[in-house]
């Protein structure tokens, strides 16, 4: 069942462009999952962006004070929304 539910095994030519971010220190989901997914996207020529931040636990959401307790704030991770906006604008030619 694990193979069937692994996202890298679900990538097809119809998979939409994908923005990924992960933290290398995530103790719940290994960063390798995002690396495998990015590799599968690349194999299918699906546009993607992958950003791996060195620190931060699992479930940081926006990474800023809107969704994270003060003790878990991460200035680097908090930038992902801005990075994604730039990527999307470039992808869409805006």
TORPA-4810 file (N, C-alpha, C, O; in nm, 3 decimals):
<nodes>
NODE_1_0.082_-0.121_0.000_0.000_0.000_0.000_0.086_0.126_0.000_0.049_0.228_-0.060_X
NODE_2_0.201_0.119_0.068_0.287_0.237_0.076_0.329_0.285_-0.062_0.329_0.405_-0.088_X
NODE_3_0.364_0.194_-0.150_0.404_0.231_-0.287_0.288_0.297_-0.362_0.309_0.394_-0.435_X
NODE_4_0.170_0.245_-0.345_0.053_0.299_-0.416_0.019_0.439_-0.370_-0.033_0.519_-0.448_X
NODE_5_0.048_0.470_-0.245_0.014_0.601_-0.191_0.130_0.699_-0.193_0.113_0.814_-0.152_X
NODE_6_0.246_0.659_-0.239_0.361_0.748_-0.249_0.342_0.842_-0.366_0.328_0.798_-0.480_X
NODE_7_0.341_0.972_-0.339_0.309_1.071_-0.442_0.399_1.064_-0.564_0.354_1.090_-0.676_X
NODE_8_0.526_1.030_-0.545_0.615_1.025_-0.661_0.572_0.919_-0.760_0.611_0.924_-0.877_X
NODE_9_0.492_0.822_-0.716_0.441_0.718_-0.805_0.311_0.759_-0.874_0.259_0.684_-0.957_X
NODE_10_0.259_0.876_-0.840_0.133_0.923_-0.897_0.152_1.031_-1.002_0.054_1.076_-1.062_X
NODE_11_0.274_1.074_-1.025_0.301_1.182_-1.121_0.280_1.131_-1.263_0.331_1.026_-1.301_X
NODE_12_0.202_1.209_-1.340_0.180_1.179_-1.481_0.200_1.308_-1.560_0.227_1.413_-1.503_X
NODE_13_0.187_1.298_-1.690_0.199_1.417_-1.775_0.089_1.519_-1.743_0.101_1.636_-1.780_X
NODE_14_-0.017_1.475_-1.676_-0.127_1.566_-1.641_-0.109_1.632_-1.504_-0.192_1.714_-1.465_X
NODE_15_-0.006_1.597_-1.432_0.019_1.659_-1.301_0.046_1.808_-1.322_0.127_1.843_-1.408_X
NODE_16_-0.017_1.894_-1.246_0.002_2.038_-1.265_0.138_2.084_-1.214_0.201_2.016_-1.134_X
NODE_17_0.184_2.201_-1.260_0.305_2.259_-1.205_0.295_2.263_-1.052_0.188_2.286_-0.996_X
NODE_18_0.407_2.242_-0.987_0.405_2.220_-0.843_0.511_2.303_-0.772_0.627_2.307_-0.814_X
NODE_19_0.471_2.368_-0.665_0.564_2.438_-0.576_0.578_2.355_-0.449_0.478_2.324_-0.383_X
NODE_20_0.700_2.318_-0.417_0.728_2.237_-0.299_0.820_2.311_-0.204_0.914_2.378_-0.247_X
NODE_21_0.794_2.299_-0.076_0.893_2.341_0.023_0.892_2.242_0.136_0.790_2.180_0.167_X
NODE_22_1.007_2.227_0.198_1.024_2.129_0.304_1.134_2.182_0.395_1.209_2.271_0.357_X
NODE_23_1.142_2.127_0.515_1.256_2.159_0.600_1.340_2.032_0.616_1.287_1.922_0.630_X
NODE_24_1.469_2.050_0.614_1.559_1.935_0.629_1.546_1.875_0.769_1.576_1.758_0.789_X
NODE_25_1.501_1.955_0.865_1.490_1.910_1.003_1.352_1.855_1.038_1.327_1.824_1.155_X
NODE_26_1.263_1.841_0.942_1.129_1.789_0.968_1.140_1.648_1.027_1.192_1.557_0.962_X
NODE_27_1.093_1.632_1.149_1.103_1.502_1.215_0.987_1.409_1.184_0.989_1.293_1.226_X
NODE_28_0.885_1.457_1.113_0.769_1.374_1.083_0.769_1.320_0.941_0.732_1.205_0.919_X
NODE_29_0.812_1.401_0.847_0.815_1.360_0.707_0.957_1.381_0.655_1.007_1.494_0.656_X
NODE_30_1.023_1.277_0.610_1.160_1.291_0.561_1.168_1.383_0.439_1.083_1.378_0.350_X
NODE_31_1.271_1.465_0.435_1.291_1.556_0.322_1.306_1.477_0.191_1.278_1.530_0.084_X
NODE_32_1.347_1.354_0.201_1.362_1.270_0.082_1.229_1.255_0.006_1.229_1.235_-0.115_X
NODE_33_1.117_1.264_0.077_0.988_1.255_0.009_0.972_1.366_-0.093_0.926_1.342_-0.205_X
NODE_34_1.010_1.488_-0.057_1.001_1.599_-0.151_1.103_1.584_-0.263_1.074_1.619_-0.377_X
NODE_35_1.220_1.532_-0.231_1.322_1.511_-0.335_1.274_1.408_-0.437_1.292_1.427_-0.557_X
NODE_36_1.213_1.300_-0.389_1.159_1.198_-0.480_1.047_1.253_-0.566_1.039_1.223_-0.685_X
NODE_37_0.960_1.335_-0.506_0.850_1.393_-0.582_0.904_1.488_-0.688_0.857_1.487_-0.802_X
NODE_38_1.001_1.570_-0.653_1.061_1.663_-0.749_1.127_1.586_-0.863_1.118_1.626_-0.979_X
NODE_39_1.193_1.476_-0.832_1.256_1.395_-0.936_1.151_1.337_-1.031_1.173_1.331_-1.152_X
NODE_40_1.039_1.294_-0.976_0.931_1.240_-1.060_0.872_1.350_-1.149_0.841_1.325_-1.265_X
NODE_41_0.856_1.470_-1.095_0.808_1.583_-1.176_0.906_1.613_-1.289_0.865_1.634_-1.403_X
NODE_42_1.032_1.614_-1.257_1.135_1.641_-1.357_1.132_1.538_-1.469_1.145_1.572_-1.586_X
NODE_43_1.117_1.412_-1.432_1.113_1.304_-1.531_0.998_1.322_-1.629_1.009_1.286_-1.746_X
NODE_44_0.887_1.379_-1.582_0.770_1.402_-1.668_0.769_1.543_-1.729_0.672_1.582_-1.794_X
NODE_45_0.876_1.618_-1.708_0.887_1.756_-1.759_0.777_1.848_-1.706_0.729_1.936_-1.777_X
NODE_46_0.738_1.826_-1.581_0.639_1.910_-1.516_0.714_2.026_-1.449_0.808_2.001_-1.374_X
NODE_47_0.676_2.150_-1.475_0.743_2.262_-1.407_0.725_2.251_-1.256_0.616_2.221_-1.206_X
NODE_48_0.833_2.275_-1.184_0.826_2.272_-1.038_0.932_2.363_-0.978_1.031_2.398_-1.043_X
NODE_49_0.909_2.399_-0.853_1.009_2.469_-0.773_1.019_2.391_-0.643_0.917_2.351_-0.586_X
NODE_50_1.140_2.370_-0.596_1.162_2.298_-0.472_1.254_2.382_-0.384_1.364_2.419_-0.425_X
NODE_51_1.208_2.410_-0.264_1.288_2.487_-0.168_1.299_2.407_-0.039_1.198_2.368_0.021_X
NODE_52_1.422_2.382_0.003_1.446_2.309_0.127_1.514_2.404_0.224_1.624_2.453_0.201_X
NODE_53_1.445_2.429_0.333_1.497_2.517_0.437_1.566_2.431_0.542_1.517_2.322_0.574_X
NODE_54_1.678_2.476_0.597_1.756_2.391_0.686_1.689_2.359_0.819_1.705_2.249_0.871_X
NODE_55_1.615_2.452_0.876_1.557_2.433_1.009_1.406_2.444_1.005_1.349_2.502_0.914_X
NODE_56_1.344_2.386_1.105_1.199_2.394_1.121_1.136_2.257_1.127_1.175_2.165_1.055_X
NODE_57_1.039_2.247_1.213_0.969_2.121_1.230_0.855_2.104_1.132_0.842_2.181_1.036_X
NODE_58_0.774_2.005_1.156_0.663_1.972_1.068_0.543_2.062_1.099_0.522_2.102_1.213_X
NODE_59_0.465_2.093_0.997_0.339_2.165_1.017_0.354_2.314_1.039_0.276_2.373_1.113_X
NODE_60_0.451_2.376_0.975_0.474_2.520_0.994_0.377_2.607_0.916_0.371_2.728_0.939_X
NODE_61_0.301_2.549_0.826_0.201_2.623_0.746_0.266_2.745_0.682_0.356_2.730_0.598_X
NODE_62_0.224_2.865_0.718_0.282_2.985_0.657_0.419_3.018_0.715_0.493_3.098_0.657_X
NODE_63_0.454_2.959_0.828_0.585_2.982_0.889_0.599_3.116_0.959_0.708_3.152_1.003_X
NODE_64_0.489_3.189_0.969_0.495_3.319_1.036_0.393_3.323_1.149_0.331_3.222_1.183_X
NODE_65_0.376_3.440_1.208_0.292_3.452_1.327_0.144_3.423_1.301_0.067_3.410_1.396_X
NODE_66_0.104_3.413_1.175_-0.036_3.380_1.147_-0.070_3.236_1.184_-0.184_3.206_1.220_X
NODE_67_0.029_3.147_1.174_-0.001_3.004_1.193_0.094_2.933_1.287_0.075_2.814_1.316_X
NODE_68_0.197_3.001_1.337_0.298_2.935_1.417_0.313_3.007_1.551_0.312_3.130_1.557_X
NODE_69_0.327_2.930_1.657_0.353_2.989_1.787_0.487_3.059_1.785_0.577_3.023_1.708_X
NODE_70_0.501_3.160_1.869_0.622_3.244_1.870_0.749_3.159_1.882_0.850_3.190_1.819_X
NODE_71_0.744_3.053_1.961_0.863_2.970_1.983_0.904_2.893_1.857_1.018_2.847_1.847_X
NODE_72_0.812_2.878_1.761_0.841_2.800_1.639_0.859_2.888_1.516_0.877_2.837_1.406_X
NODE_73_0.855_3.020_1.534_0.870_3.109_1.418_1.002_3.082_1.347_1.103_3.053_1.410_X
NODE_74_0.999_3.091_1.216_1.117_3.062_1.136_1.121_3.164_1.022_1.041_3.157_0.929_X
NODE_75_1.214_3.258_1.031_1.220_3.366_0.932_1.243_3.314_0.791_1.187_3.369_0.696_X
NODE_76_1.323_3.210_0.776_1.348_3.157_0.641_1.222_3.092_0.585_1.182_3.122_0.473_X
NODE_77_1.161_3.005_0.661_1.041_2.936_0.614_0.930_3.036_0.586_0.853_3.018_0.492_X
NODE_78_0.921_3.141_0.666_0.818_3.242_0.648_0.823_3.311_0.513_0.728_3.381_0.476_X
NODE_79_0.930_3.294_0.439_0.944_3.357_0.307_0.881_3.275_0.195_0.873_3.322_0.081_X
NODE_80_0.836_3.153_0.224_0.794_3.065_0.115_0.676_3.121_0.036_0.668_3.098_-0.085_X
NODE_81_0.586_3.192_0.099_0.470_3.245_0.025_0.516_3.348_-0.079_0.469_3.345_-0.192_X
NODE_82_0.605_3.436_-0.041_0.658_3.534_-0.136_0.734_3.467_-0.250_0.721_3.507_-0.365_X
NODE_83_0.812_3.365_-0.217_0.886_3.291_-0.319_0.788_3.223_-0.415_0.808_3.224_-0.536_X
NODE_84_0.682_3.165_-0.360_0.581_3.099_-0.443_0.510_3.198_-0.534_0.481_3.166_-0.649_X
NODE_85_0.480_3.317_-0.484_0.414_3.419_-0.566_0.500_3.456_-0.686_0.450_3.466_-0.798_X
NODE_86_0.628_3.477_-0.662_0.719_3.510_-0.772_0.723_3.396_-0.872_0.715_3.419_-0.993_X
NODE_87_0.734_3.272_-0.824_0.738_3.156_-0.913_0.612_3.146_-0.997_0.619_3.122_-1.117_X
NODE_88_0.497_3.163_-0.934_0.370_3.155_-1.007_0.358_3.266_-1.113_0.312_3.240_-1.224_X
NODE_89_0.398_3.386_-1.078_0.391_3.496_-1.175_0.479_3.466_-1.296_0.438_3.488_-1.410_X
NODE_90_0.598_3.415_-1.270_0.688_3.380_-1.381_0.630_3.265_-1.463_0.636_3.267_-1.586_X
NODE_91_0.576_3.165_-1.396_0.516_3.050_-1.464_0.401_3.093_-1.554_0.385_3.043_-1.665_X
NODE_92_0.320_3.185_-1.504_0.202_3.231_-1.578_0.230_3.348_-1.672_0.141_3.393_-1.744_X
NODE_93_0.354_3.396_-1.670_0.391_3.506_-1.757_0.328_3.638_-1.718_0.298_3.721_-1.804_X
NODE_94_0.307_3.659_-1.589_0.245_3.782_-1.542_0.348_3.887_-1.501_0.312_3.996_-1.459_X
</nodes>
